[in-house]
Amino acid sequence: MNKSPDAVLQRLLEQSSLHSSSQSIDPVLLKSMLERQYGLSGHVERVGSEKGHTFRLKTSANEYLVKVSPSDEPDPVTALQIAAMRYLDDAAHADQAYPSPKG
């Protein structure tokens, strides 16, 4: 069965949650939640992303990437994003542990 390009696109948008509802996130509220839930405080700034909401939290000691996913996003999609971010973080730290030789 040959599906129309519109049907394929619609299915892709639904399965990836790129078409999910999205409400604006108040950075002040987010900052308050991060402090209350995780004990993290600092400067919060919005970072452009393809879906959901992404922020950078700069504390006095560290920087964090804060990703707020839509409530209607399927759990496996959220889990995949978390796994990808953890992998990239691990890979970045591995590169720092073993710097490449200067040529």
N, C-alpha and C positions, 0 to 999 in steps of 0.2 A: 504494500500500500504506500503510495507516494503522498507525503504530507506537504501542504502548501508552506511556503516560506514564513507566512504570518503565523501559522499554527506552530511551527518549529520554534520561531522566535518567542512566542507566548509561553511555550513550555519551558524554554531555557530561562526566561525571566522568572517564571514561577518557581522552578527548581533551584535557582541560584539566589532567590530572594532579592534580586535586583529591582524587582517591581513591587516590593513590599511597602507597606505604609511607613511613613517616616514623619515624626513630629520633631520640631525644633527642640534642641537641648539648651537649657540656660546654663552657661558656664559657671555662674555663681552658685546655682543649685548643685551642679556636678562637683564643684570644689568643696562644698559643704558635705556632700555625701562621701567623697574620697577621704576627707578628714575624719568623719564619724565612723565610717565602715573599716577604713584601712590605716587610720592614723597618719595619713600623708597630707601635708600642706605645702603650698607653694603657688607658683604662677601657672595658670591654665591658659593655653591658647589652642584655638581650633586649627586642625590640619586637614587639608583637602583629602577626600577619599571617595572611592567609587560608590560606596553604600554605607549605610549606618552613619555614625558620627565618630570622628577620631579627634583626639586632643593630645597635646603634649603637656605633661605636668613636670615642671622644673622645681625641684625642692632644693634646699641648700646643699644636699649631698648627692642627689641623683637626678636623672631624667627618666620619665616613664611614658610609654605610649598607652593611652587610655582609649579603648574601643568600646563604644556603646552600640550594641546591636538592636535592631527592631524587635519588639516583643513577639511579632508574628513570624520571626525567622525560625526555620526548623532547627532543632538541636544539632543534627549532624552537620549543618552548614556552619553554625557557630563553633562547633568542636573542631572542624577542619581549619577554620581561621585561627583559632587558638593554637592548634598544633603547628601550623605554618609559622606563626609569629615566634613560638618557642624554638622551633628549629632554626630560624634565622638568628635569633638571639644567641643560641648555643654556637652556631657557626661563627658569628661575629666575635664571640669571646674566645673561641678556639684560635681564630686568626690573631687575636691580640696576644695569646699565650705563646704562639710560635710565629713571630714576625718574619716576613720574607727577607732573605739576604739582599742587601743593597748591591746593585750591579755597577 
